[in-house]
Amino acid sequence: MALQKFFKTTSDLSIGIWKIEEDESFFRKNLVLLQSEITELAELSSKKRVEWLASRYLLHVSLGQEDRFACVKDEHGKPYLQDFDQYISLSHSRNYVATIHGLLPCGIDIQYHIDKIGMIAKKFVSEDEKKFIPKDKELLYLHAIWGTKEAVYKAFGKKGTSLINNIHLDPFKIEEELPTAIWATLNIENTTKKYECKHEIFEDFTLVYVYEIM
């Protein structure tokens, strides 16, 4: 087994991180799938299938239930558990998958660090956010901002939400050895939501998980 990390937050959210070292047959043997899930899998490439299966398997392990609750999607593409009343979110990058679940609207994002992230920063970093990014740690801050906004987007779960126009972050300071608290506000149409966000760095990855506080 490759369960890399599992922990609960003070808000009783459960986070799991899995390093994929197994092949597709391992997950297929250990998961009972709906026909709709089998159909969805058939449309994916081999690599994407393993990531899909690993995230569902990690979620099943994290829930600690004997029977598996199928992971399906709503009209916006947001995943949820069939017949189980908890919020969930999934993410994958390179050979890692991450999941979160709990009683609060939540989201998670894991990202492998890439140098080219600066080329797309204009799509998700506002002018105000640019002001608190130190030049000597630009790469880390861009990944933190990207991961936080992606996780907030997943927690909200509605199509048409803009990372740069609808999700705004308060200034924050990254301490690489410690988790970083980040506060996010989502404003869209007549809706305003606040999120508490936690950012961590491990190996060459950024992990961010968020949950709605109002």
C-alpha positions in Angstrom: 0.0 0.0 0.0 1.1 3.5 -0.7 -0.9 5.6 1.7 1.5 8.6 2.0 -0.3 10.6 4.6 -3.7 10.7 6.3 -4.9 13.3 8.9 -7.9 15.1 10.2 -8.3 18.9 10.6 -9.7 20.8 13.6 -12.9 21.1 11.5 -13.1 17.3 11.3 -12.2 17.1 7.7 -10.3 14.1 6.6 -7.4 14.5 4.1 -5.6 11.6 2.4 -2.5 11.6 0.1 -1.7 8.5 -1.9 1.5 7.9 -3.9 0.6 5.7 -6.9 2.9 2.7 -7.1 0.2 0.1 -8.1 -1.1 -0.7 -11.6 -4.6 -0.5 -12.8 -5.4 -4.2 -11.9 -4.8 -3.5 -8.2 -7.5 -0.8 -8.0 -10.0 -2.7 -10.2 -9.7 -5.7 -7.9 -10.3 -3.6 -4.8 -13.2 -1.4 -6.1 -16.8 -2.2 -6.8 -17.8 0.1 -9.7 -21.1 1.3 -11.0 -21.8 0.8 -14.7 -21.7 4.6 -15.2 -18.2 4.6 -13.6 -17.1 1.8 -15.9 -18.4 3.7 -18.9 -16.5 6.8 -17.8 -13.3 4.9 -17.3 -13.5 3.4 -20.7 -13.2 6.9 -22.2 -9.9 7.6 -20.4 -6.3 6.9 -21.3 -4.4 4.3 -19.4 -2.6 6.9 -17.2 -5.9 8.8 -16.5 -7.6 5.6 -15.6 -5.1 4.8 -12.9 -5.3 8.3 -11.5 -9.1 8.0 -11.5 -9.1 4.6 -9.8 -6.5 5.7 -7.2 -8.4 8.7 -6.1 -11.6 6.7 -5.7 -9.7 4.0 -3.8 -8.1 6.5 -1.5 -11.5 8.1 -0.8 -12.9 4.7 0.0 -10.0 3.9 2.4 -10.3 7.4 4.0 -14.1 7.0 4.6 -13.4 3.8 6.6 -16.7 2.2 5.5 -17.0 -1.4 4.6 -19.2 -0.8 1.6 -18.1 1.6 -1.1 -20.2 4.7 -1.8 -20.0 5.5 -5.5 -18.4 8.8 -6.6 -20.6 10.5 -9.2 -20.9 14.0 -10.6 -23.6 16.7 -10.6 -24.6 18.9 -13.5 -21.6 21.1 -12.9 -19.2 18.2 -13.0 -18.6 18.4 -9.2 -18.1 15.0 -7.6 -20.2 13.8 -4.7 -20.9 10.5 -2.9 -24.0 8.7 -3.8 -26.1 7.8 -0.7 -23.5 9.3 1.8 -24.0 12.8 3.2 -20.5 14.3 3.2 -18.8 16.8 0.9 -15.8 15.5 -1.1 -13.0 16.8 -3.4 -10.3 15.0 -5.4 -7.1 16.0 -7.0 -4.1 14.4 -8.7 -0.7 15.4 -10.0 2.1 13.3 -11.4 2.1 10.1 -9.2 0.1 11.5 -6.3 -3.6 11.7 -5.6 -5.3 13.6 -2.8 -8.8 13.5 -1.3 -10.8 15.4 1.3 -14.2 14.7 2.8 -16.3 16.1 5.7 -19.5 17.9 6.7 -18.3 21.3 5.4 -18.1 22.3 1.7 -14.4 21.7 1.0 -11.9 21.4 -1.8 -8.4 20.1 -2.3 -5.6 20.6 -4.9 -2.2 19.0 -5.3 0.2 20.4 -7.8 3.7 19.4 -8.9 5.9 22.5 -9.2 6.6 23.6 -12.7 8.7 26.5 -13.9 6.3 27.5 -16.6 3.5 28.4 -14.2 4.5 32.1 -14.6 3.4 31.9 -18.2 -0.3 31.5 -17.2 -0.2 33.6 -14.0 -2.2 36.4 -15.7 -5.1 34.0 -15.8 -5.4 33.6 -12.0 -3.3 36.3 -10.2 -4.9 39.7 -9.6 -3.1 43.0 -9.5 -3.6 43.1 -5.7 -2.2 39.6 -5.3 0.9 40.4 -7.3 1.8 43.0 -4.7 2.6 40.5 -1.9 4.6 38.0 -4.1 8.3 38.2 -3.2 10.5 38.0 -6.3 12.8 35.4 -4.7 9.9 33.0 -4.0 7.7 33.8 -6.9 7.4 30.1 -8.0 6.2 29.0 -4.6 3.7 31.8 -4.3 2.2 31.3 -7.8 1.7 27.6 -7.0 0.1 28.5 -3.6 -2.3 31.0 -5.3 -3.1 28.6 -8.1 -3.7 25.7 -5.7 -5.8 27.8 -3.3 -8.1 29.1 -6.0 -8.4 25.7 -7.7 -9.5 24.2 -4.3 -11.9 27.1 -3.6 -13.4 26.6 -7.1 -13.9 22.9 -6.3 -15.5 23.6 -3.0 -17.9 26.0 -4.6 -18.5 23.7 -7.5 -20.3 25.9 -10.0 -19.3 26.3 -13.7 -18.5 29.8 -14.8 -16.5 30.8 -11.7 -13.4 32.8 -12.7 -10.2 32.2 -10.7 -9.0 35.8 -11.2 -12.3 37.7 -11.1 -14.4 35.8 -8.6 -11.8 34.4 -6.1 -9.6 36.8 -4.1 -6.9 36.0 -1.5 -5.8 38.0 1.5 -2.0 38.7 1.7 -0.1 35.7 3.2 3.4 34.7 3.9 4.8 31.2 3.1 7.1 29.5 5.7 8.3 26.5 3.7 8.7 24.3 6.8 5.3 25.1 8.2 1.7 25.0 6.9 0.5 28.4 5.8 -3.0 29.8 6.6 -4.6 31.6 3.6 -8.0 33.3 3.6 -10.1 33.4 0.5 -13.3 35.2 -0.5 -15.5 34.2 -3.4 -17.8 36.8 -4.9 -20.0 35.8 -7.8 -23.3 37.4 -8.8 -25.2 37.8 -5.4 -23.1 35.2 -3.6 -20.3 35.8 -1.2 -18.5 33.0 0.6 -15.4 32.9 2.9 -12.9 30.0 3.0 -10.2 29.1 5.4 -7.3 27.5 3.4 -4.2 25.5 4.4 -1.2 25.4 2.3 1.7 22.9 2.6 4.8 22.0 0.6 6.2 18.5 0.4 8.9 17.2 -1.9 8.2 19.2 -5.1 4.5 19.5 -4.6 2.1 22.1 -3.2 -1.0 20.8 -1.3 -3.9 23.1 -0.5 -7.2 22.2 1.2 -10.0 24.6 1.9 -13.3 24.7 3.7 -16.2 27.2 3.8 -16.5 29.2 6.9 -19.6 31.3 6.0 
